[in-house]
Amino acid sequence: RRDASPTRMLQRAVVEEQTKQETAVAKTVVPPLLLEENGAIAMHAAVAMPQLLLRHCLCVWAAIPEVLACRTACRRWWRLSQDDKWLKRSVLSGGVAPRERRSLWRFLADIPQLERSCCAKLAIEESLETPLDSASGFEVLASRVLPKGKVPEIERDVTRTFPLHPRFRGDSGSAGRAELLRVLRAACAAVPEVGYCQGMNFVAASLLIHLGGRTCDAFWMLLALIRGYHFQHIYAPGVPLLPLRIFQFSGLVRKHLPRLWCHLRAEHFSLDIFAHQCVLTLFAYSIEPEFLAYVYDIFFFIGWKALFQIGLGLLATMEDRLLGMGTEEISRYMRRHFEANEAIGAGGALQTLLRFRVSRATLEELQLEFQRDRLSALLRKVAIVEELDAEEDDEEPLPVGIRRSSSRSRFLMDAHSLSSCNMPPWRLSNSVYVLDKKGNGFDVMAAATAADAPPSLPVPMSALRTLQVKLHIFDADTQRDVELQRRRVSETEQELAELLRSVEVLREEVRQCEVERKEWQGKKKD
């Protein structure tokens, strides 16, 4: 009777009409995945498809443009795509096809905004009336004169980059090496405050390989990596941000791989070497170039969390063998390359590398721990009574990112060495996903400019001395309170021991009284 009520009938009519409208809208954007053999649209079956099966079919088997098109099929699918994170799951399962990679990377790294800002700045520097396009901007930067000594350094590293890869091997690879040299020269000119650092050559070569040798695209991606993903503080002179990232990685290994962590410490093997290679080359030194493109898809999509996850996954794949090795064997074995198993495919290999969960809260907690460690290092440099300058010749070098001022009255801490953003550029902007006219690309509607970097943090020597005196007083008071509490605990334990002895005496008296009572009761019966 309820089903036959007017209210129920009206509700069913509204639902049926809404379904018809959604199906009509879906016909205009339906991807090939939802077409039957005769060309008809199979929306009647697709809309009723179970949620888990739908997510698996789209995120594992469909290409990125089809996933984006399916998000607009109906309201229900749009909600599901947001709740189940279809695009993220598709990228994590290795669903990015080579033809889609350039468009995806450009969107995730916010390349259009970077090109507009850099080309406008170049036009002003070159006194041009009209702004340059991306290709002309690259040519201007690649032709600039670099500081003395930079070009020979870059050329020396170019010859060592992927010497066995067909694009850079032997005489046939001369064109590839020339392209790599131009990309690195342009990057060095674009960010003179960073210059050139070893490791950039492997990253640039990997970008060239997976962008089809397009030097212009490879350059803008490298520049986006340096600016948008904070690698300018990794590659800058003194590598100020590198110690923080290595500290975070070591903390994650200690948390997720405790057996391996303890074994490496027992063998006096530092994880810094492995972490240096992973961060500076962005896994180009540890993962085969053919599989590296899928790793870059995830890194550009997720950001620094992906780097830590993949680093943990690499160590986990080697853990069983590393546990039975000594220091020299560990050092040799860690130089090997990770190769994806053809039987499980790229998606299975990615799941193997991404098995560990790394949260932003964990990274922020490790960052705070690193900051406390840096503050402790500063406090150790300051004497309470004697002037630090009297022992200047004997003191240990300051940590990376910390230096003495010219007046010797304070320390200067590089703010970039203490904290960094872990999110990718596309998460920090108001960009949205849209399909291009061909249905297989991405575009950027609008983007926000990055905030200016904070300056160096001055830490006066007097403030450190005052803080250290206060800490010394606090430690003395704490020690005094601890000793007082220990004495109180000792006295309480003695009193408790006396009470226990008194209780035992009383128990013995009670037992004697009980025996005497029983004896008197026996005599009374007799």
C-alpha positions as CSV (number, residue, x, y, z in Angstrom):
1,R,0.0,0.0,0.0
2,R,2.9,2.3,0.7
3,D,4.3,1.7,-2.8
4,A,1.0,2.6,-4.3
5,S,0.7,5.9,-2.4
6,P,0.6,9.2,-4.5
7,T,3.8,10.4,-2.8
8,R,5.7,7.2,-3.8
9,M,4.4,7.4,-7.3
10,L,5.5,11.0,-7.6
11,Q,9.0,10.2,-6.2
12,R,9.4,7.3,-8.8
13,A,8.4,9.6,-11.6
14,V,10.9,12.3,-10.6
15,V,13.7,9.7,-10.3
16,E,12.8,8.3,-13.8
17,E,12.8,11.8,-15.3
18,Q,16.1,12.6,-13.7
19,T,17.7,9.4,-15.0
20,K,16.5,10.2,-18.5
21,Q,18.0,13.7,-18.3
22,E,21.3,12.4,-17.0
23,T,21.4,9.7,-19.7
24,A,20.8,12.4,-22.4
25,V,23.7,14.5,-21.0
26,A,25.9,11.4,-20.9
27,K,25.4,10.6,-24.6
28,T,27.3,13.8,-25.5
29,V,30.4,12.9,-23.6
30,V,30.3,9.1,-23.5
31,P,33.8,7.6,-24.0
32,P,34.5,4.5,-26.2
33,L,34.6,2.4,-23.1
34,L,30.8,2.6,-22.7
35,L,29.9,1.9,-26.4
36,E,28.5,-1.4,-27.5
37,E,29.6,-3.2,-30.6
38,N,26.8,-1.7,-32.7
39,G,27.6,1.8,-31.5
40,A,24.7,2.0,-29.0
41,I,25.3,3.5,-25.6
42,A,25.2,1.0,-22.8
43,M,24.3,3.6,-20.1
44,H,21.4,1.5,-18.8
45,A,23.8,-1.2,-17.6
46,A,26.7,1.2,-16.7
47,V,24.7,3.4,-14.3
48,A,23.6,0.3,-12.3
49,M,27.1,-1.1,-12.2
50,P,28.3,-1.9,-8.6
51,Q,30.6,0.8,-7.2
52,L,33.6,-1.4,-6.6
53,L,33.4,-3.0,-10.0
54,L,33.0,0.3,-11.7
55,R,36.0,1.8,-9.9
56,H,38.1,-1.2,-10.8
57,C,37.1,-1.2,-14.4
58,L,37.8,2.5,-14.8
59,C,40.9,3.0,-12.6
60,V,42.7,-0.1,-13.8
61,W,41.7,-0.7,-17.4
62,A,40.6,2.7,-18.7
63,A,42.9,5.4,-20.0
64,I,43.1,8.8,-18.3
65,P,40.8,10.7,-20.8
66,E,38.2,8.0,-20.5
67,V,38.3,8.3,-16.7
68,L,37.8,12.1,-17.0
69,A,35.0,11.6,-19.5
70,C,33.2,9.1,-17.2
71,R,33.3,11.7,-14.4
72,T,30.8,13.8,-16.4
73,A,28.5,10.9,-17.4
74,C,26.0,11.6,-14.6
75,R,25.7,13.1,-11.2
76,R,26.2,9.8,-9.4
77,W,29.4,9.1,-11.3
78,W,30.7,12.6,-10.5
79,R,30.1,12.0,-6.8
80,L,31.7,8.6,-7.0
81,S,34.7,10.0,-8.8
82,Q,35.2,12.5,-6.1
83,D,34.7,10.1,-3.2
84,D,36.7,7.2,-4.6
85,K,39.4,9.4,-6.2
86,W,39.2,7.9,-9.6
87,L,42.0,10.0,-11.2
88,K,44.4,9.3,-8.3
89,R,43.7,5.6,-8.4
90,S,44.2,5.6,-12.2
91,V,47.6,7.3,-11.9
92,L,48.7,5.0,-9.0
93,S,47.8,1.9,-11.0
94,G,50.0,3.0,-14.0
95,G,47.1,4.1,-16.2
96,V,48.9,7.0,-17.8
97,A,49.6,6.2,-21.5
98,P,52.8,7.7,-23.1
99,R,50.7,10.0,-25.4
100,E,48.9,11.5,-22.3
101,R,52.0,12.0,-20.2
102,R,53.1,15.4,-21.5
103,S,49.6,16.9,-21.0
104,L,49.3,15.4,-17.5
105,W,52.7,16.6,-16.4
106,R,52.2,20.1,-17.7
107,F,48.9,20.3,-15.7
108,L,50.3,18.8,-12.5
109,A,53.4,21.0,-12.5
110,D,51.5,24.2,-13.5
111,I,53.7,24.7,-16.6
112,P,51.4,27.3,-18.4
113,Q,51.7,29.7,-15.4
114,L,55.4,29.1,-15.2
115,E,55.9,29.8,-18.9
116,R,53.9,33.0,-18.8
117,S,55.8,34.4,-15.8
118,C,59.2,33.4,-17.0
119,C,58.7,34.5,-20.6
120,A,57.3,37.9,-19.4
121,K,60.4,38.4,-17.2
122,L,62.7,37.4,-20.1
123,A,61.0,39.9,-22.4
124,I,61.8,42.7,-19.9
125,E,65.4,41.5,-19.5
126,E,65.8,41.4,-23.3
127,S,64.0,44.7,-23.8
128,L,61.4,43.1,-26.1
129,E,58.1,44.8,-26.8
130,T,56.1,41.5,-27.0
131,P,56.3,38.5,-24.6
132,L,58.1,35.4,-25.7
133,D,56.5,32.1,-26.2
134,S,57.8,29.0,-24.4
135,A,60.0,27.8,-27.3
136,S,61.6,31.2,-27.8
137,G,62.1,31.6,-24.0
138,F,64.0,28.3,-23.9
139,E,66.2,29.3,-26.8
140,V,67.1,32.6,-25.1
141,L,68.1,30.9,-21.9
142,A,70.0,28.1,-23.7
143,S,72.1,30.6,-25.5
144,R,73.1,32.7,-22.5
145,V,76.7,32.8,-21.3
146,L,77.1,30.9,-18.0
147,P,79.6,31.6,-15.2
148,K,83.2,30.4,-15.8
149,G,83.6,26.7,-15.1
150,K,79.9,25.8,-15.3
151,V,79.9,24.6,-18.9
152,P,82.9,22.1,-18.5
153,E,81.3,20.8,-15.3
154,I,78.0,20.2,-17.1
155,E,79.7,18.6,-20.1
156,R,81.6,16.3,-17.9
157,D,78.4,15.0,-16.2
158,V,76.5,14.8,-19.5
159,T,79.0,12.1,-20.8
160,R,78.3,10.1,-17.6
161,T,74.5,10.2,-17.9
162,F,72.9,6.9,-18.9
163,P,75.9,5.8,-21.0
164,L,74.1,2.6,-21.9
165,H,70.8,4.1,-23.0
166,P,70.3,4.2,-26.8
167,R,69.5,7.9,-26.7
168,F,72.9,8.8,-25.1
169,R,75.1,5.9,-26.1
170,G,78.1,6.1,-28.4
171,D,78.2,8.1,-31.6
172,S,74.5,7.6,-32.2
173,G,73.8,9.3,-28.9
174,S,75.6,12.5,-29.7
175,A,72.4,14.3,-30.6
176,G,70.8,13.2,-27.3
177,R,73.8,14.4,-25.3
178,A,73.6,17.7,-27.1
179,E,69.9,18.1,-26.3
180,L,70.7,17.2,-22.6
181,L,73.5,19.9,-22.6
182,R,71.1,22.6,-23.9
183,V,68.5,21.7,-21.3
184,L,71.0,21.9,-18.4
185,R,72.5,25.1,-19.7
186,A,69.0,26.7,-20.0
187,A,68.1,25.5,-16.5
188,C,71.3,26.9,-15.1
189,A,70.7,30.3,-16.7
190,A,67.0,30.3,-15.6
191,V,67.9,29.9,-11.9
192,P,71.3,31.4,-11.4
193,E,70.9,31.4,-7.6
194,V,70.8,27.6,-7.9
195,G,73.2,27.0,-10.9
196,Y,74.0,23.4,-11.6
197,C,74.2,20.5,-9.2
198,Q,75.0,16.9,-9.8
199,G,71.8,14.9,-10.1
200,M,70.1,17.4,-12.3
201,N,71.6,15.6,-15.3
202,F,69.9,12.3,-14.5
203,V,66.5,14.1,-14.0
204,A,66.8,16.1,-17.2
205,A,67.8,13.0,-19.2
206,S,64.8,11.1,-17.8
207,L,62.5,13.9,-18.8
208,L,64.0,13.9,-22.3
209,I,63.5,10.2,-22.7
210,H,59.8,10.3,-21.6
211,L,58.9,13.5,-23.4
212,G,60.0,12.2,-26.8
213,G,63.2,14.2,-26.9
214,R,61.4,17.5,-26.9
215,T,64.1,19.7,-25.4
216,C,61.7,22.6,-24.8
217,D,59.2,20.5,-22.8
218,A,62.0,18.8,-20.9
219,F,63.5,22.2,-19.9
220,W,60.1,23.6,-18.6
221,M,59.4,20.4,-16.7
222,L,62.9,20.6,-15.1
223,L,62.3,24.2,-14.2
224,A,58.9,23.4,-12.7
225,L,60.5,20.6,-10.7
226,I,63.1,23.1,-9.4
227,R,60.6,25.8,-8.5
228,G,57.3,24.1,-8.0
229,Y,58.5,21.1,-6.1
230,H,61.1,23.0,-4.0
231,F,64.2,21.4,-5.6
232,Q,65.8,24.8,-5.8
233,H,66.6,24.3,-2.1
234,I,67.9,20.8,-2.9
235,Y,70.2,21.8,-5.7
236,A,71.2,25.2,-4.3
237,P,74.8,25.6,-3.1
238,G,75.2,23.9,0.2
239,V,72.1,21.8,-0.5
240,P,70.2,23.5,2.4
241,L,67.0,21.4,2.2
242,L,68.7,18.0,1.7
243,P,69.4,17.3,5.4
244,L,65.7,17.7,6.3
245,R,64.6,15.4,3.6
246,I,67.2,12.8,4.6
247,F,66.2,13.1,8.3
248,Q,62.5,12.6,7.3
249,F,63.4,9.5,5.2
250,S,65.5,8.0,8.0
251,G,62.7,8.5,10.5
252,L,60.2,6.8,8.1
253,V,62.6,3.8,7.7
254,R,62.9,3.6,11.5
255,K,59.1,3.5,11.7
256,H,58.2,1.2,8.9
257,L,61.3,-1.0,8.5
258,P,62.6,-1.4,12.1
259,R,64.5,-4.7,11.5
260,L,66.4,-3.2,8.5
261,W,67.0,0.0,10.4
262,C,68.6,-1.8,13.3
263,H,70.7,-4.0,11.0
264,L,72.1,-1.1,9.1
265,R,73.0,0.7,12.3
266,A,74.7,-2.4,13.6
267,E,76.7,-2.6,10.4
268,H,77.6,1.1,10.6
269,F,76.0,1.7,7.2
270,S,74.4,5.2,6.8
271,L,71.2,5.5,4.9
272,D,72.3,9.0,3.8
273,I,74.1,7.6,0.7
274,F,70.9,5.8,-0.5
275,A,68.7,8.8,0.4
276,H,71.1,11.2,-1.4
277,Q,70.8,9.2,-4.6
278,C,67.0,9.0,-4.4
279,V,66.5,12.7,-3.7
280,L,69.1,14.3,-6.0
281,T,68.4,12.1,-9.0
282,L,64.7,11.5,-8.3
283,F,65.2,7.8,-8.5
284,A,66.9,8.0,-11.9
285,Y,70.0,6.2,-10.3
286,S,67.9,3.5,-8.7
287,I,65.1,2.7,-11.2
288,E,65.3,1.7,-14.8
289,P,64.4,4.5,-17.2
290,E,61.6,2.5,-18.8
291,F,59.8,2.2,-15.5
292,L,60.8,5.6,-14.2
293,A,58.0,7.4,-16.1
294,Y,55.3,5.8,-13.9
295,V,57.2,6.9,-10.8
296,Y,57.3,10.4,-12.1
297,D,53.6,10.3,-12.8
298,I,53.0,9.6,-9.1
299,F,55.6,12.1,-7.9
300,F,54.2,14.9,-10.0
301,F,50.6,14.0,-8.8
302,I,51.2,13.4,-5.1
303,G,54.4,15.4,-4.3
304,W,57.1,14.6,-1.7
305,K,55.0,11.9,0.0
306,A,55.4,9.8,-3.1
307,L,59.2,10.1,-3.0
308,F,59.3,8.8,0.6
309,Q,56.8,6.0,-0.2
310,I,58.8,4.8,-3.2
311,G,62.1,5.0,-1.3
312,L,60.6,2.8,1.5
313,G,59.3,0.4,-1.2
314,L,62.7,0.1,-2.8
315,L,64.3,-0.7,0.6
316,A,61.5,-3.2,1.4
317,T,62.2,-5.1,-1.8
318,M,65.8,-5.4,-0.8
319,E,65.2,-6.0,2.9
320,D,65.5,-9.8,3.0
321,R,68.8,-9.9,1.3
322,L,70.2,-6.8,3.1
323,L,69.6,-8.4,6.5
324,G,72.2,-11.1,5.7
325,M,74.9,-8.8,4.3
326,G,77.8,-6.8,5.7
327,T,78.7,-3.2,5.1
328,E,80.6,-3.7,1.8
329,E,78.0,-6.1,0.4
330,I,75.2,-3.7,1.4
331,S,77.0,-0.8,-0.4
332,R,77.4,-2.8,-3.6
333,Y,73.9,-4.2,-3.6
334,M,72.1,-0.9,-3.1
335,R,73.6,0.3,-6.4
336,R,71.4,-2.1,-8.4
337,H,68.4,-0.9,-10.4
338,F,64.8,-1.8,-9.6
339,E,63.2,-3.6,-12.5
340,A,59.4,-4.1,-12.8
341,N,58.3,-7.7,-13.0
342,E,56.7,-8.2,-16.4
343,A,54.3,-10.8,-14.9
344,I,52.7,-8.2,-12.6
345,G,53.0,-5.2,-15.0
346,A,53.5,-1.6,-14.1
347,G,50.5,-1.4,-11.9
348,G,51.6,-4.4,-9.7
349,A,55.1,-3.0,-9.5
350,L,53.8,0.4,-8.4
351,Q,51.6,-1.2,-5.7
352,T,54.8,-3.0,-4.5
353,L,56.6,0.3,-4.2
354,L,53.7,2.2,-2.7
355,R,52.8,-0.4,0.1
356,F,53.6,2.0,2.9
357,R,51.4,4.9,4.0
358,V,53.1,8.2,4.6
359,S,50.9,11.0,6.0
360,R,51.5,14.8,6.0
361,A,51.2,14.7,9.8
362,T,54.1,12.2,10.0
363,L,56.3,14.4,7.8
364,E,55.4,17.5,9.8
365,E,56.2,15.7,13.1
366,L,59.6,14.7,11.7
367,Q,60.2,18.2,10.5
368,L,59.5,19.5,14.0
369,E,61.9,16.9,15.4
370,F,64.5,18.1,12.9
371,Q,64.1,21.7,13.9
372,R,64.6,20.8,17.6
373,D,67.7,18.9,16.6
374,R,69.0,22.0,14.8
375,L,68.3,24.2,17.9
376,S,70.1,21.7,20.1
377,A,73.1,21.9,17.7
378,L,73.1,25.7,18.1
379,L,72.9,25.5,21.8
380,R,75.9,23.2,21.9
381,K,77.9,25.8,20.2
382,V,77.4,28.4,22.8
383,A,79.4,28.5,26.0
384,I,77.8,29.7,29.2
385,V,80.8,31.5,30.7
386,E,83.6,31.6,28.0
387,E,83.2,33.4,24.8
388,L,82.7,31.2,21.8
389,D,85.3,33.1,19.8
390,A,88.0,31.8,22.2
391,E,87.3,28.2,21.1
392,E,86.4,29.0,17.5
393,D,89.4,27.1,16.0
394,D,88.5,24.0,17.9
395,E,84.7,23.9,17.4
396,E,83.1,21.5,15.0
397,P,81.6,22.7,11.7
398,L,78.1,24.1,11.9
399,P,75.3,22.0,10.4
400,V,74.1,22.6,6.8
401,G,71.9,25.7,6.6
402,I,73.5,27.5,9.6
403,R,76.4,30.0,9.4
404,R,78.0,32.7,11.5
405,S,77.3,36.3,10.6
406,S,80.1,38.7,9.5
407,S,79.9,40.4,12.9
408,R,80.2,37.1,14.7
409,S,77.4,38.1,17.0
410,R,74.7,35.9,15.7
411,F,73.9,32.8,13.6
412,L,72.0,32.9,10.3
413,M,69.7,30.0,9.7
414,D,68.4,29.3,6.2
415,A,64.6,29.1,6.5
416,H,64.5,26.7,3.6
417,S,66.6,24.2,5.5
418,L,64.1,24.0,8.4
419,S,60.8,23.5,6.6
420,S,59.3,22.9,3.1
421,C,56.0,22.3,1.5
422,N,55.2,18.6,0.6
423,M,52.2,19.3,-1.7
424,P,52.5,19.5,-5.5
425,P,51.8,22.8,-7.4
426,W,48.4,21.7,-8.7
427,R,47.1,21.2,-5.2
428,L,48.2,24.7,-4.2
429,S,46.4,26.4,-7.1
430,N,42.8,26.8,-8.2
431,S,43.3,24.7,-11.3
432,V,40.7,22.3,-12.6
433,Y,40.8,19.3,-14.9
434,V,39.3,19.8,-18.3
435,L,39.6,17.9,-21.6
436,D,41.0,19.5,-24.6
437,K,39.3,19.5,-28.0
438,K,40.7,16.1,-28.9
439,G,39.5,14.6,-25.6
440,N,42.9,13.4,-24.5
441,G,44.6,16.3,-22.6
442,F,44.5,18.7,-19.8
443,D,44.4,22.4,-19.4
444,V,44.7,24.9,-16.6
445,M,41.8,27.4,-16.0
446,A,43.6,29.6,-13.5
447,A,46.6,29.3,-11.2
448,A,47.9,31.1,-8.1
449,T,51.4,32.4,-8.0
450,A,53.8,31.0,-5.4
451,A,54.4,33.0,-2.2
452,D,57.7,34.7,-1.7
453,A,60.3,32.7,0.2
454,P,61.1,33.7,3.7
455,P,64.5,35.3,4.4
456,S,67.3,33.9,6.6
457,L,66.4,33.7,10.3
458,P,68.9,35.6,12.5
459,V,69.6,34.0,15.9
460,P,71.5,36.4,18.2
461,M,74.3,34.8,20.2
462,S,73.1,36.7,23.3
463,A,69.6,35.1,23.0
464,L,71.2,31.6,22.7
465,R,73.3,32.2,25.7
466,T,70.3,33.5,27.7
467,L,68.3,30.5,26.6
468,Q,71.1,28.1,27.5
469,V,71.4,29.7,30.9
470,K,67.7,29.2,31.4
471,L,67.9,25.6,30.2
472,H,70.9,25.0,32.6
473,I,68.9,26.4,35.5
474,F,65.9,24.4,34.5
475,D,68.0,21.2,34.3
476,A,69.5,22.0,37.7
477,D,66.0,22.5,39.2
478,T,64.8,19.4,37.5
479,Q,67.7,17.4,38.9
480,R,67.1,18.8,42.3
481,D,63.4,17.9,42.1
482,V,64.2,14.4,40.9
483,E,66.7,13.8,43.7
484,L,64.1,15.1,46.2
485,Q,61.5,12.8,44.8
486,R,63.9,9.9,44.9
487,R,64.6,10.6,48.6
488,R,60.9,10.8,49.2
489,V,60.3,7.5,47.3
490,S,63.1,5.9,49.3
491,E,61.7,7.1,52.6
492,T,58.2,5.9,51.6
493,E,59.6,2.5,50.6
494,Q,61.3,2.2,54.0
495,E,58.0,3.2,55.8
496,L,56.2,0.7,53.6
497,A,58.7,-2.0,54.5
498,E,58.2,-1.2,58.2
499,L,54.4,-1.5,57.7
500,L,54.8,-4.8,55.9
501,R,56.9,-6.1,58.8
502,S,54.3,-4.9,61.3
503,V,51.6,-6.5,59.3
504,E,53.5,-9.8,59.3
505,V,53.9,-9.6,63.1
506,L,50.2,-8.8,63.5
507,R,49.3,-11.8,61.2
508,E,51.5,-14.0,63.3
509,E,49.8,-12.8,66.5
510,V,46.4,-13.4,64.9
511,R,47.5,-17.0,64.0
512,Q,48.6,-17.6,67.6
513,C,45.4,-16.2,68.9
514,E,43.4,-18.5,66.5
515,V,45.4,-21.5,67.7
516,E,44.8,-20.6,71.4
517,R,41.1,-20.1,70.7
518,K,40.8,-23.5,69.1
519,E,42.6,-25.0,72.1
520,W,40.2,-23.3,74.6
521,Q,37.2,-24.5,72.5
522,G,38.5,-28.0,72.7
523,K,39.0,-27.9,76.4
524,K,35.5,-26.5,76.9
525,K,34.0,-29.4,74.9
526,D,36.0,-31.9,77.0
